[in-house]
Amino acid sequence: MTTPRIAFFGLGIMGSGMARKLLAAGFPVAVFNRDPQKAAPLAADGARICKSPAEAAEEADVLISMVADDNASREVWLGESGALQAARGGAVCIESSTLTVSWIKELAQAAAARNCELVDAPVTGSKTHAASGQLLFMVGGSDAAVGKAHPILSAMGRGVVHLGPSGSGAWQKLINNFLGGVQIASLAQAVALIERSGIDRDKSLELLTNGSPGSPIVKTIAARMAASDYTPNFALRLLAKDLGYAAGESRGLTLDLTMADAALDLFRQAIASGHGEEDMAAVVEVLRKP
């Protein structure tokens, strides 16, 4: 059986690690990134560096995107020299970015018009999980398309969960990040309350993280907040974007995510204070200021 040829778009914190795992697994990979400097290091690992998404897509059997938002995704797939204009009939298009469900459904129609099929496959995990191949993929799409995508996704992650038709993965990711974002915002306020109260912060956080509030994300982010370590594993501005997407999409179901709105307000304050490119744990800093 011929090894699928892969085109990969987006080599940021997550995408670079994912592309390297595909190369390590022996897949031929052509890559494109808006900033060519981020693509250059992958040439040493065997990637073919391309000047446009279309160039990368020309010979690919599987096309994968991992970009920041709806606008970046639209540009990669449908923009000038976009991937879909050069995609071969029968290619599987995998969108792993965190995007709105509305855009995913539009993209699925655009792919179908090119005789391709879309799999929305966003992930849970951060920079370290991408680099180590421990991402979990939350997937939407037809059984046939997901079956074709499965070996490629498995090379980048620890599991693939097929949730339903196209858009299902996108919904799950927004719900996931909504819940995580609300926990981080609540934790930031809890840390500020601890620090202002004067009780022993380390002992207090140990009680909280080892008690009922201690979800995995609370444990991880509490340690970063305590150390004021904001080396980006997941940029604060991107979590704010995800909360906004979740709140907006929910309104189409006549449901107001008031908790998302409250958390988003705190994250926007942090962005306005210059923390947008730092790790999401930096949201606590706006509460530490007088």
Phi, psi and omega in degrees: 000133181289135178291127180301139175269136190241138169251130183235128183242123177103106186238048177278208183305319182270313188298323181297318178294320180295316180296322179295324178295324177293318177297318180296331179278357175095009178280138170289125187233126170256135187235150173223139173218143181301324174263105184301334181297330178283338179277328188307317182299335181286344177299324179294337178269359176109003180284150172266120183274129183242156183270350180205159174301322181298317179299318180293328187277342190307318185248010188274146173267332181227130181244130184233133177240135175220086186235183194282320190200183181303316183297316179294322178295315179301318180295318180296317186272319190240357182286184175299127187062033178287160187296321187292332180292339181249356184295141178281145176301135181093354179292148175262127180255120181249120177251109183258001179286162175269109190226173175285151177295325180301315180291321178301318180293322176294319180294322178299319178294319179296321178294317180299325179295339177260013182061034174242168179230137183266139169240118174271121188222063175293169190234158163252138183133172183232196183307314183294323179292323178295317182292329183263359180073033182247023176289153172246125183264130177254114200240140171234145180149176179289158178302318183295314182293319179295324177299319178292324182283337190305312181297326180289315178297322181295331178290342181253354188211178181264352181187157179228119180247114180272113188264345182150200183291177182310133183102341183293319178296319179298318178299313183299320181294319179294321177296317179300311184284333171300310182293319178294319181296320179295321178296320181293318178297318178295320179297319179301318179291324178295317179297317178298321179294318177301311184294323181283334182286335179091000177284165183294114186295316183297317179292321180297313180294326177297318178296317182291314184287335177264359178258197184298330178285351191281065173293163179307318182289325177296318179298315182293312185286328178300319180295321180291320179296318181296323181272354187052041180260105185245027171303123191290116165262327173212115187295138181304318182297330180285324176294322176298318177300317181294320178297320177296318178298315181298315180296318181293315180294326182294330181295334175293342176257017182054043176229124177265118178275080185296329178293323177295319180298318180293317179295319181298323178300319179292319179294323178294324175299319180293321177297315179297336179270004174095016183257010188299325182270355178275173178299153183301339178297339182294351179302334181295336187296329181290343179265347178275341181284149179302000000 
